[in-house]
């Protein structure tokens, strides 16, 4: 039996929690995408019969863990964007939605070398920084301790990553509309 058939998630009231397995790595770990978990804890059960990744042996009995929900922001990845005719942008994806009411979002972000930028929360889980980034350059981006998620949990440690902005794609456009002779 495969992992999806043998995995079950339930909330504190014993209601099933919907999920999708996003990826597995070498049979040692997996990434789940769940529907929102509104309680502080949930129960993860691996059902007997789950086959090991490296052999024919299976679990002989159910294995159950009670886990705490971690809603603190965790940086997943940085995505630099160097569009042809728009300012460069950096999308920072987190594991949870950031606090939409946080007016001081920029106070939790440091960029070296310094650039002017504006922030906009992404519709899913992250923030987009749009501004003076230059294609072909690297930047050191730091998210400071205290950055809050929508649930109020805060980033517990400073997170620093280096990101390189690719060159812009070769493009051509005319500033005005109309007819052009060739």
N, C-alpha and C positions, 0 to 999 in steps of 0.2 A: 504494500500500500504506500502511496506517496504522501508527502508532507501535507498537502492541502486536505487530503481525506482524514489525516490523523491529528490535525491541529484544531483546537477549539478554544475560543475566547469567550468569557462570560463576565458581566459586570458584577458589582457587589450584591445586586438583587437577583442574581442567577439568570439574567437575560442574556441571550446570545449577542455577541458583538460581531458585526460583519467585517470582513477583511479580505484583502487580496495580497498574495505573495508577489512582491516586486522583483526580488532577485535572491539567488542563493549563491554563496561563495564556497567552493571546494567542499561542500557538505558540512562545513563547520559553523556557518552562521547564515542567517537569512534576514531580509528586510520586509516588514509588513506595512501595508497601508491600511489603516482601520477607519471605520466611521468614527465620529467623535465619541470619546469615552468621557462621560460626564461625572464619573465618580473618581475618588482618590486612589482606588485600587481596582485591579481586575485579576481574573484567574485565567492562567494559560494551562491547557491540558494537552499533553502529547499522548495519544491513544496507543494502546498495545497493538503490535503488528507493524509499527513503523519500521521500515528497513533501514539499516545503516548505510551510509554513503559508500563505505569501502568494503562491504561484504554482505553475506546472506543473512546475518543475524538480525533479529527483530527485537523490539521492546517486548518484554514478557509481561509487563504490567503498565497500567496508565501511570504517567508522571505528571504531577500537578504542582504548579508554582503560583503563589499569590504575589503580584508585582505592583509597585507603586507607579502611578502615572506621573511622568516627568513633563511638565509643561514649560520648563525654562527654555529660553531660546538656545538653539544649537546651530551654528553655521554649518550648512551642508556643502555649499559650493559658491564660487564667484564666477560670473559669466560676463566677460568683457565684450562690448559691442562697438564696432567701428564701422558704422553705416556710411555709405558714400556721401550723402548730402545732409546728414543730421549730426548734431554734437555726439561725441562718444558717450557711452553710458556703461555703467557697471551694475549688474543685477546680483544682489546677494540673496541667496535662497536659504531659508531657515526651516527647521523642523516644525515650526508653529507660526501662527499669524502674529505679527508684531502689534504693539499697542497703537491703535489708530488715533488715539487722543493725545499721544505724546508729542507735544509741540517742540520739545528739546531733542528730537531724534539726532540732529547733527552734533549735539554735544557728546554723543556716544560713539561717534565715528571720527577717526583721525586718518589722514591720507598724507603720505610722504612720497615724493615732494608734494607740497601743498598745491591744491587746485581749487578754484571756485566751482561749486556744484549745488544743485538743488536736489531735494529728496522727494520721492513719491512712493507710497506703499504699493506693492504689487497686489493684484487681486487675490492671489493664492497665499503664499507664505514668503514674504520677503520685502525688500526695499530696492528701489532703483535710484542710482545716483547718476544724474545727467549734468555734464558740464565740461570743464576745461581739460579733460584727459586728452593726451596726444597719442595718435597711432604710432606704433613702433617703440613705445616707452613702457617701462615697468614702474609699478607703484606698490608701495607698502600700505596695506589697508588694515586698520586696527578697529575692532569693535570692542568698546570698553565695558567693563563690569558694570552691571546695573541696567543695561538695555532691557526693556520690559516686553513681555509677550502680551497678547490680548487678555490672557487669563490673570495677568498681574505678576507672574513669576519673572525673575530677573536673571540675566546672564551672570553666572557666578565667577567666571574667570575672563580675563582679557583674551581676545582671540586675534592673532595677527597672521595675515597671509600676504604673499607677494603675487601680483597679477600683472600679466603682460597684455597690452592692447595690440591686436594685430593691425597690420597696415590696412588702409581702406581698400575696398575692391575697386578695380579700374572701372570708371563710369564716366558718362558724359550726359549733360542735360542742357537745355536752353532755358534762359531766365524768363523769356516771354513766350506766350503762345502765338501761334501764327504759322505762316507758310514759309518754308526756306527752300532756296534753290540749291540744286546740287551740281 
